[in-house]
């Protein structure tokens, strides 16, 4: 739910799991250490209610390169 006057730059439907939280530090491939609760949690465990999204922990996929026939000469102003 969006509060009035708050500009959200992220979607409201973020997957709220410990693996994407600011307060989690990666220990192994499937375990995180919660700095708030001081315990080890699973990477896919639901949030504890103090979830803060860290955009840099989200895995992003590289976009495919477009196949075009353009060259640098097509963009010159002769």
N, C-alpha and C positions, 0 to 999 in steps of 0.2 A: 504494500500500500504506500503510495507516494504522499509525503507530507507537503503541505502548502508552502511554497517559497523555496523548496529544495529542488535543485536541478540535478537530476540523476543522469549520469553519463553512461551507466551500465544498465542492462536489461533487468527487470524485476524477477525474471525467471532464471536466475543463476543457480546452478546446482550447488546447494549449500552443504558441502562436505569439508572435512578437516583438511584435505589435500589442497584446497584453494584458500585457506584462511591465513591471514597475516600472522596469527599467533602460533602457527604450526611450523616446525622445523623438520625437514626430512631426515630420517635415520636410516632406513633401508628402502628398498623398492616399494614395499607395501605398508610401512609403518612411519608415523609422524610422532614428534614429541610436542605436546601442547604446552606452551610456556605459561598459560593462565592456570591450567589445572595441574601442571607439573606431573604429567603421566603420559605414557605411550598409548597412542590411539591408532586405529586403522586408517589408512589413507581415504577410504570410502565411507568412513563412519559419519553419520549425520552430525550437524553442528550442535554445539552445546547451548546455543542461545546468545553467545557473545561473538558470533561470526562476523568477521570483517574481511571483505573480498580483497584478495591480492591479485591484480591482473597479471603480474609477472609469473605467477605459478601456473597459469593456464597454458596448456599445450596448444600451439597454433600450427596449422598446416600451411605450407608454402603454396601460393596460388600457381596454377599452371600457366606457362608462358603462352601467349597468343601466337598463333601461326599466321603471319601476315606476309604479304609480298612487298611491303614498303621498304624504301631505302632512305638514307639521309638526304639524298637529292630531292626526294618528294616533298621535303619540308623547307626548302630554301626559297627565298623571295627574290628571284632573279628578274 
